[in-house]
Structures are given as structure tokens and as C-alpha cells.
Amino acid sequence: MGNFYTDAIRKDARFASLQPIHDLALLEPVTRSKVLVIIADAAAAGIKLMAYETYRSQARQTRLYHQRATKLKTVGVHHYGLACDLVKDIAGEPSWKGDFAFLGRLAKKHRRGAIGEVPAPASTVDSVHVQRCAIARQKALFAGTWYPDQDYDPYA
């Protein structure tokens, strides 16, 4: 039996793209629905968000690593449709400026099948990144031995 990664992402023409992918359709369906709820909740609080990067290829990750834009040489959860970078939308342009602590609070608010904050050392915290995969499950995800079902809760 397949999953969203094998059935949709691996077959997508943008699988090896060097460009940032903003397409919410490349987020696993439960992850996509939670991202949309977070965007709506932020809007209700007067903060306009946009999905800056949903899917990321290994080729793009390698380029970002060599540009020193990331400390990760190997692509992570973005590659599997389970992560999204949400940035502020300022007149249609992405902005990483200001405090993003609200994003973690909104992610936790939607705990049931929720998007999880990335627990990491303070030196590697990515405040605009949300993902639906606990750190403890990433090794199995990357090995291809596990993919979340619709009931998976990264906080459990």
C-alpha cells in the first residue's frame, strides 16, 4: 500500500526542482488541512501568512547547504509533504521579520492530527517551520519504513 509520498510527491514533475515550491497540494492531506487552519487562525488574529515552502527536493537542499542557508545537508521532512514554512505576507511578499512565537502556539492548538513544532536546540530553531512528524519518527520516515496515517498525532 502506498502513501502520499510514493503516490503523489515522487510522481510530481517538480520532484527534483531547484526552486522553492509553495504549492499546498504537495502537502500530505492532513498536514495541508492543519496548515490551512493555522493560516486562518493567524488571519483571525490579524496576521497574514503565506506558505513559503512546502515541498523541497534533495537537489534544492544541497544547493541551500552550499549557500550556507541551512545547516542540514540532507533534505528533511519537507521532502515528504509533512512540513511547511509559514512566513508573514507583507503586501504579497514573504517576510521573516518579527516574532513568530504565535506560530508555535497555533500549531499546538491544533493538536489532534496536529502540526508539531520542531523541538531543537536553540541554535537550530526554525521559527517559521511547522511539521507533522515528531523528531523521534524522522529516522523511520527517512528510511521509508513509516509514514503517518490520518490519525497520527506528533505530540503523542
C-alpha positions in Angstrom: 0.0 0.0 0.0 1.3 3.4 -0.9 1.2 6.7 0.8 1.1 10.4 -0.2 4.9 10.5 -0.7 5.0 7.5 -3.0 1.7 8.1 -4.7 1.9 11.9 -5.3 5.2 13.5 -4.5 7.6 11.0 -6.1 5.4 11.2 -9.3 5.3 15.0 -9.4 7.3 16.8 -12.2 8.8 19.1 -9.5 10.4 16.2 -7.6 14.0 17.4 -8.4 13.2 21.1 -8.6 15.9 23.6 -7.5 13.2 26.2 -6.9 11.2 26.7 -3.7 7.8 25.0 -4.0 4.8 26.9 -2.5 2.1 24.5 -3.6 -0.1 23.4 -0.8 -1.2 20.4 -2.9 2.2 18.9 -2.3 1.4 18.7 1.4 0.0 15.4 2.7 -3.7 16.0 3.1 -4.0 16.1 6.9 -0.9 18.3 7.0 -2.4 20.5 4.4 -5.7 20.9 6.3 -3.8 21.8 9.5 -1.6 24.3 7.7 -4.8 26.0 6.3 -6.4 26.1 9.7 -3.2 27.7 11.2 -3.2 30.3 8.3 -6.9 31.0 9.0 -6.3 31.4 12.8 -3.4 33.7 12.2 -5.6 35.8 9.8 -8.3 36.0 12.5 -5.6 37.4 14.8 -4.6 40.0 12.2 -1.5 38.2 10.9 -1.5 37.3 7.2 0.7 34.3 6.5 1.8 32.5 3.3 3.2 29.1 2.7 6.7 30.0 1.5 8.0 26.4 1.1 6.1 23.2 1.2 7.9 20.5 -0.8 11.7 20.6 -1.0 13.9 18.4 -3.2 17.2 16.9 -2.2 18.8 19.0 -5.1 17.4 22.2 -3.6 18.5 21.2 -0.1 22.1 20.6 -1.4 22.1 24.0 -3.1 20.9 25.7 0.1 23.5 23.8 2.1 26.3 25.0 -0.2 24.9 28.6 0.0 25.1 28.2 3.8 21.4 28.9 4.0 20.9 25.7 6.1 23.0 23.5 8.3 21.3 20.4 7.0 23.0 18.7 4.1 20.2 16.1 3.6 16.6 17.2 3.0 14.3 16.6 5.9 10.5 16.4 6.4 9.8 18.9 3.6 10.7 16.2 1.1 7.8 14.0 2.3 5.0 16.5 2.2 4.9 16.8 6.0 6.4 20.2 6.6 5.7 23.8 5.7 7.5 27.1 6.2 4.9 29.8 7.0 6.1 33.4 6.7 4.3 36.7 7.0 2.7 38.0 3.9 3.5 41.7 3.6 1.8 43.2 0.6 2.2 39.9 -1.2 5.9 39.5 -0.4 7.3 36.9 2.1 8.7 38.3 5.3 10.7 36.5 8.0 10.8 39.7 10.2 9.4 39.9 13.7 8.3 37.4 16.3 6.9 34.1 15.2 6.2 32.7 18.6 2.5 32.8 17.8 3.1 30.1 15.2 4.2 27.5 17.8 1.1 28.3 19.9 -1.2 27.9 16.9 0.5 24.6 16.0 -0.1 23.3 19.5 -3.7 24.5 19.5 -4.5 22.1 16.7 -3.1 19.1 18.5 -5.4 16.4 17.1 -3.5 15.3 14.0 -1.6 18.5 14.6 1.3 20.1 13.0 4.2 19.9 15.5 6.8 22.5 16.3 10.3 21.3 15.7 11.9 20.7 19.1 15.6 21.5 18.5 18.5 23.2 20.3 18.1 27.0 20.4 20.9 27.3 17.8 18.9 25.5 15.2 15.3 26.6 15.9 13.5 27.4 12.7 10.6 29.6 13.9 8.7 29.6 10.6 8.8 25.8 10.2 5.9 23.5 11.2 5.8 19.8 10.6 3.6 16.8 11.2 6.3 14.4 12.2 7.9 14.1 15.6 11.7 14.2 15.7 11.6 10.6 17.1 9.8 9.4 14.0 12.1 11.1 11.4 14.6 8.2 11.1 11.8 5.8 10.2 10.3 8.3 7.8 13.6 8.9 6.0 14.3 5.1 5.9 10.9 4.6 4.2 9.7 2.3 6.9 7.0 4.6 8.3 4.6 7.3 7.0 1.9 8.9 9.1 -1.7 7.8 8.8 -4.6 10.3 9.2 -4.8 9.7 12.9 -1.1 10.2 13.7 -0.5 12.8 16.4 3.1 14.2 16.6 2.5 15.3 20.2 1.5 11.8 21.4 
